[in-house]
Amino acid sequence: MKCAGDDSPLGGAYVLGHSGRELDRLIKQARLIDPITRRFLQAAGIAAGMRVLDVGSGAGDVAFMAAELVGDRGEVVGMDRSAAALTTAKLRARARPLGNVDFREGDPAEIAFDRPFDAVIGRYVLLFQGDPAAMVRRLAGHVRPGGVIFFHEPDWDGVRSFPPAPTHDRCCGWIRETLRLSGVDTRMGTNLFSTFVAAGLPAPAMQLETLVAGGANNADSLRMIADLADSLAAEMERLGVATAAELGLETLAERMISEAAANGSVVLSRFEVGAWSRVGSPARAT
């Protein structure tokens, strides 16, 4: 996921900021989420030779993935409004054997490009938009007829545990409430269908995955939750959702891991939802 303010992605409310620590969190999160996004992108038809625009690129993980999928004959342009994020993305790009990805600063919904793209893609972008349908509508203007619009967004209603893992469940509730009070659509994944339709696109194809594990096998996903709580801690306290003492960040991850292991809890993370449609297509995307 990508603080409210002028540096928010694509002009939306972004409560996490672009500090070095937050960008590191995004990179760690991507290691868990990238396999899901890759499957979504392949199902959406992102393939060799395509020209792709990645919006809200952040530290660059989705752009790098798309660059691998389109290959040497393809091209990826990654855009973000945060100069700090793009500095990180460009440094990471230099360390990779990818000559087909370029990062640019700005709002892609407001920029004119010299030629259309075969696809516009984004991950964890629309949930921060006040009017996501308007954003999708504008971005669709950059796609050639028959090209793809794709977004991967979360739905926090998917979070649960059984037998209950109370510390995890309570922490996720605090995260969800903080995001909601900050203007974030915590059900954007499920709302992708209505968003695409309201944008004037054909009804999208959709897929859902989640991270799920039992007992101590939940360690990676629970650390991901603890890291997100850390990024949101100041906002949680400001909004009266939870105090620093209630969070106990210094031991939060280990307490959640120990509790899940002791209870034998199966923990389901937020839903990860992918949706895609084709611009100018008269029928449902496949």
Secondary structure, 3 states (H helix, E strand, C coil): CCCCCCCCHHHCCCCCCCCHHHHHHHHHHHHHHHHHHHHHHHHHCCCCCCEEEEECCCCCHHHHHHHHHHCCCCEEEEEECCHHHHHHHHHHHHCCCCCCEEEEECCCCCCCCCCCEEEEEEECCHHHCCCHHHHHHHHHCCEEEEEEEEEEEEEHHHCEEECCCHHHHHHHHHHHHHHHHCCCCCCHHHHHHHHHHHCCCCCCEEEEECCEEEHHHHHHHHHHHHHHHHHHHHHHHHHCCCCHHHHCHHHHHHHHHHHHHHHCCEEECCEEEEEEEECCCCCCCC
